[in-house]
Amino acid sequence: MKLKKLWKKLMNDYMTFLKNNIIALLLLVSYNLQAQQVITNLKKTQNGIVVLQINADFNKSNTLDLNNLSDCKVFYMDISDASSLKISKVPTIIIFDGKEQVRFEANIMMKLDATRKDVQNFVDNLILNKFN
């Protein structure tokens, strides 16, 4: 009888352990899926539609959340790595489709007037124009 109780307690503890760790694992995976992919050069902007946001560490609070944009790749770059892009305002968002298509630049308050929706609309229009 004691063995049966011990087995039941062991299985209960095991199930609790699995539940706790599965939740932690799912949280970790979802965080990584939405993590910002930082690049230091422009090689990844050469293929397909790419949205690149350039900002500086001191202005991170004004970074636009571009997670879950569809039909494009999203990358982030520190201003110190973007000298070839001649960035004068941070943040700046550049949309590439083989080459630079458009820039959304910050206003005098170092905030973007463009929204996530504006960026997605431009991406959508790039895709639609490929069919014309």
C-alpha positions as CSV (number, residue, x, y, z in Angstrom):
1,M,0.0,0.0,0.0
2,K,2.8,2.4,0.8
3,L,4.4,1.8,-2.6
4,K,1.1,2.7,-4.3
5,K,0.9,6.0,-2.4
6,L,4.5,6.7,-3.1
7,W,4.0,6.0,-6.8
8,K,0.9,8.3,-6.8
9,K,2.8,11.1,-5.1
10,L,5.8,10.7,-7.4
11,M,3.6,10.9,-10.5
12,N,1.8,13.9,-9.2
13,D,5.1,15.7,-8.5
14,Y,6.3,14.7,-12.0
15,M,3.2,16.1,-13.7
16,T,3.5,19.4,-11.7
17,F,7.1,19.6,-12.8
18,L,6.2,19.0,-16.4
19,K,3.4,21.6,-16.4
20,N,5.7,24.3,-14.8
21,N,8.5,23.6,-17.2
22,I,6.3,23.4,-20.3
23,I,4.9,26.8,-19.4
24,A,8.4,28.2,-18.9
25,L,9.5,26.7,-22.2
26,L,6.6,28.1,-24.1
27,L,7.2,31.6,-22.6
28,L,10.9,31.4,-23.6
29,V,10.0,30.3,-27.2
30,S,7.4,33.0,-27.6
31,Y,9.9,35.6,-26.4
32,N,12.5,34.4,-28.9
33,L,10.0,34.5,-31.7
34,Q,9.4,38.1,-31.0
35,A,12.9,39.1,-30.2
36,Q,14.4,41.8,-32.3
37,Q,17.0,40.5,-34.7
38,V,19.9,42.9,-34.7
39,I,22.2,43.1,-37.7
40,T,25.5,44.9,-38.2
41,N,25.7,45.0,-42.0
42,L,23.3,45.3,-44.9
43,K,23.8,41.9,-46.4
44,K,20.4,40.7,-45.2
45,T,18.6,43.6,-46.8
46,Q,19.4,42.5,-50.3
47,N,16.8,39.7,-50.8
48,G,13.1,40.2,-50.6
49,I,11.2,42.9,-48.7
50,V,13.1,44.0,-45.6
51,V,12.2,46.5,-43.0
52,L,15.2,47.9,-41.2
53,Q,14.9,50.1,-38.1
54,I,18.0,52.1,-37.1
55,N,18.2,53.7,-33.7
56,A,20.6,54.6,-30.9
57,D,20.9,53.2,-27.4
58,F,20.0,56.5,-25.8
59,N,16.7,56.6,-27.8
60,K,15.5,53.0,-27.4
61,S,12.3,54.2,-25.8
62,N,11.3,55.6,-29.2
63,T,11.8,52.4,-31.1
64,L,8.7,51.4,-33.0
65,D,7.4,47.9,-32.3
66,L,7.6,46.1,-35.6
67,N,7.0,42.6,-34.4
68,N,4.4,40.6,-36.4
69,L,4.7,42.6,-39.6
70,S,3.7,40.3,-42.4
71,D,5.3,39.5,-45.7
72,C,8.7,40.9,-44.9
73,K,11.7,40.4,-42.8
74,V,12.4,42.8,-39.9
75,F,15.8,43.8,-38.6
76,Y,17.2,46.3,-36.2
77,M,20.5,48.1,-36.5
78,D,22.4,50.4,-34.1
79,I,23.2,53.8,-35.6
80,S,27.0,53.1,-35.1
81,D,26.7,50.3,-37.7
82,A,24.7,52.4,-40.2
83,S,27.3,54.9,-41.5
84,S,26.8,53.8,-45.1
85,L,23.1,54.7,-44.9
86,K,23.8,58.4,-44.0
87,I,21.2,58.4,-41.2
88,S,20.7,61.9,-39.8
89,K,17.7,61.1,-37.5
90,V,16.9,58.3,-35.1
91,P,14.9,56.2,-35.2
92,T,14.8,55.8,-39.0
93,I,12.9,52.9,-40.7
94,I,14.1,52.0,-44.2
95,I,12.1,49.5,-46.4
96,F,14.2,47.6,-48.9
97,D,13.0,45.5,-51.9
98,G,16.4,44.7,-53.4
99,K,17.2,48.4,-53.0
100,E,16.0,51.2,-50.7
101,Q,12.3,52.0,-51.4
102,V,11.4,54.5,-48.7
103,R,12.5,56.0,-45.4
104,F,10.4,57.0,-42.4
105,E,12.4,59.4,-40.3
106,A,12.0,60.7,-36.8
107,N,10.6,64.2,-36.0
108,I,12.4,66.8,-34.0
109,M,11.4,65.0,-30.8
110,M,13.2,61.9,-32.0
111,K,10.0,60.0,-32.4
112,L,8.6,58.5,-35.5
113,D,5.4,59.9,-36.9
114,A,4.9,56.8,-38.9
115,T,3.1,53.9,-37.3
116,R,3.4,50.2,-37.6
117,K,0.3,50.3,-39.8
118,D,2.0,52.8,-42.2
119,V,5.0,50.4,-42.5
120,Q,2.7,47.4,-43.1
121,N,0.7,49.4,-45.7
122,F,3.9,50.3,-47.6
123,V,5.0,46.6,-47.6
124,D,1.5,45.6,-48.8
125,N,1.7,48.1,-51.6
126,L,5.1,46.8,-52.7
127,I,3.7,43.3,-53.0
128,L,0.6,44.5,-54.9
129,N,2.7,46.5,-57.3
130,K,4.5,43.3,-58.3
131,F,1.3,42.0,-59.8
132,N,0.7,45.1,-62.0
